[in-house]
Amino acid sequence: MEAQPVRQPSIATHMLRWTAAIATGFVLFALYGAS
């Protein structure tokens, strides 16, 4: 996966993916947990 050290937005992509995953999980938890 990391065979292309030329591109460096790997950390940014990971951060965006983690943020999106946490946001989705929080929304799902709020929808299912709060009801």
ChimeraX attribute file (.defattr): number of C-alpha atoms within 10 A of each C-alpha:
attribute: neighborCount
match mode: 1-to-1
recipient: residues
	/A:1	3
	/A:2	7
	/A:3	6
	/A:4	7
	/A:5	8
	/A:6	7
	/A:7	8
	/A:8	9
	/A:9	10
	/A:10	11
	/A:11	9
	/A:12	10
	/A:13	11
	/A:14	11
	/A:15	12
	/A:16	12
	/A:17	12
	/A:18	12
	/A:19	12
	/A:20	12
	/A:21	12
	/A:22	12
	/A:23	12
	/A:24	12
	/A:25	12
	/A:26	13
	/A:27	12
	/A:28	12
	/A:29	12
	/A:30	11
	/A:31	10
	/A:32	9
	/A:33	9
	/A:34	7
	/A:35	6
